[in-house]
Amino acid sequence: MTMSKCPQCERKVSRDAAACPLCGYPLKANNGSSPEIRTDFLKLTELLGFLSIALALLFFVVAYIMFFAGKAQNGILCSLVGLALLVWGCKPFKGLFTGS
């Protein structure tokens, strides 16, 4: 069974499938040609990326406040959590500016 990527959700699907089992995107049009690819939506991974970047910025602000409140250990912990969220949140945008 050969596999290909769904143009909508980028999951692996069978080439024989009429539609993606995950997102329902039609892989074969009624006339046998390839259907038009939709680009007018925000993918779930990009939405989660934006959310995690926003949370990372919130953690950085809390860490900044903690450092100046004299709670350096809590500030370091918040900084590390913010950094982890920032790295994880930027993964969906990998290659956005480099073209890869």
Summary of the structure (lengths in Angstrom):
residues: 100
radius of gyration: 20.4
end to end distance: 28.2
largest distance: 68.5
contacts: 230
relative contact order: 0.12
helix: 47%
strand: 8%
